Amino acid sequence: MSKDFSFPKGFLWGAATAAHQIEGSPLADGAGPSIWTRFAHTPGMTLNGDTGDVACDHYRRWKDDVKLMRELGLQAYRFSVSWSRILPEGTGRVNQAGLDFYSRLVDELLANDIEPLLTLYHWDLPAALDDRGGWLNRDSADWFAEYGRVLYCALDGRVKKWVTLNEPWVVTDGGYLHGTLAPGHRSRYEAPIASHNLMRAHGAAVQAYRAEGSHEIGLVVNIEPKYAASDSEADQTAVRRAHAYMNEQYLHPALLGRYPDELKEIFGDAWPEFPQDDFKLIVQPLDFVGINYYTRSVTRANDSYPLGAGSVRQPLGTYTETGWEVFEQGLTDLLLWFKRTYGDLPVYITENGAAFFDPPVAGDDGRVRDPLRTDYLRRHIAAIHDAIGAGVDVRGYMAWSLLDNLEWSLGYSKRFGLVHVNYDTQVRTPKDSARWYSRLIETHGSALAEPLP
């Protein structure tokens, strides 16, 4: 007898994007530049000098993109707002044209029975605020709360699910420690400060929402399970550090009111003693946590900074175009760890997907065949079903990504989309994975039991 793969009533099926990755027209209609506009236009910072100037042209094609979502049967759409479209200087003057763009998008989603999940911050800090110190400035918590209030007052009620930050770990690890992402800093002294101010900003934005809004707000983190490469003491210690650095650094302060002890060990003299009162701001009651999951790490001790640890490639593993191992059991393990550590807080899988090779144009028959991506999605959604069966309160799944898009400093070289984008013509073509996902939504998960096409 085949397994019953039906999902709980009310489980939301959707897809996700981020403003800078799809919108294009970053300075249109009075918008200000972001750190990513500046970073991408700095020679040598992105592959092939790729920028978000056009991206998927979603800023002009948004209505057609919502129509495409409806045709695929999406029940929800997670997107982010460009802060500098709303507040070109980061604070103060509101750009009504920018606010109107997102208001129209939300109305169109609702008219097509698609629930909006709005993320306030997906990495694109206004450049004007970076000039004032960015996330190194303690005032950033107040800036972020002000920005949040503008959107809450304009959209709450039409938007009922809000996210403060997307992946603060990436913001600081890539942007302040290793310099591979905007704003491109490389400092072990700056990274903990930026992380802490991001968490203070998160808390301030939740406080502001409780004063202005009346629905749900949460935090989105990217986390991955860490498995030791061996039973050696060195590898076990390396796993503990890696787990604390990636999986606990932001969840612990947001949900438990403290940082994991390992961070002092990791950063040494670069780790500051933060005021205890800051944690009263950071710990705010949340309605849910969003988890972005892509892969696992098999960890071995080495001399790399800051962790003294690195991932070991698995000789029999399947790897994506970004070098990430396909390992769906890691998602089940991670969700069970979350429940054990933080309790029964509702969870959404807010990103999950894979970059595999897709041709730059669709085939002569109008199809884009992507069996590896379809298999990836099937395996990971089944892993979520296993976690739900074990008692984890998972309430929705947002595939990453709706569209092929700008993969940050990797430019347009990696395609994650359910929908293929011809970057020369902007023609959208749903891939075979999109058709499969549409069928899955239609059957509320039961199609997992069907053989892949």
PEQUINOR-V776595 format. One line per field, one symbol per residue. ss: DSSP state (H for helix, E for strand, - for the rest). psi: psi as a letter, one per 30 degrees, with the letter a starting at -180 (. if undefined). burial: # if it has 24 or more other ideal C-beta (glycine too) atoms within 12 Angstrom, else .. Layout:
ss = ???
psi = ???
burial = ???
This chain:
ss = -----------EEEEE--HHHH-----HHH---EHHHHHH------HHH--------HHHHHHHHHHHHHHH---EEEEE--HHHH---------HHHHHHHHHHHHHHHH---EEEEEEE----EHHHH---HHH---HHHHHHHHHHHHHHHHE--E-EEEEEE-HHHHHHHHHH----------HHHHHHHHHHHHHHHHHHHHHHHHH---EEEEEEE---EEE----HHHHHHHHHHHHHHHH--HHHHHH-----HHHHHHHHH------HHHHHH-----EEEEE----EEEEE-------EEE-------E-----E---HHHHHHHHHHHHHH----EEEEE-------------------HHHHHHHHHHHHHHHHHHH----EEEEEEE--E----HHH--------EEE------EEE-HHHHHHHHHHH---HHHH----
psi = klkjgkllkfkkkalllkefffeahfgkhgllllfeeeefgjkfflkggklgeebggfefgeeeeeeeeeefgkfljkllkjefeejegelckkjeeeeeeeeeeeeeeefghkkkjkkejifikkeeeefgfbffkfffeeeeeeeeeeeeeefkeekfjkkdkjifeeeeeeffefgflkggljkfeeeeeeeeeeeeeeeeeeeeefeelgbkkakkkklkkkkkflgleeeeeeeeeeeeeeffeeeeeeffgllkffeeeefbffjljkkefefeeejkkkflkkkjkealkjkkkaglkffhllkkkkfglkklfggkkjiffeeeeeeeeeeeefagkkkkjfkkakjlkklflllfggljkieeeeeeeeeeeeeeeeeefggkikflkjkjlekkajhbfgbgfkjfkfkkkjfefgkkjkleeeeeeeeeeeghfffffkkk.
burial = ....#.#...##################.###########....##...##########.##..##.##..####################..##..##.###.##.##..#.#################...#####.#############.###.#####################.######..#.#####################.##..##############.....#.###################..###.##..##...##.#...#..####.################....####.##......###..#####.##########..#..############.#...#.....###.#################...#####################.##########..#.##############..##.##...#.
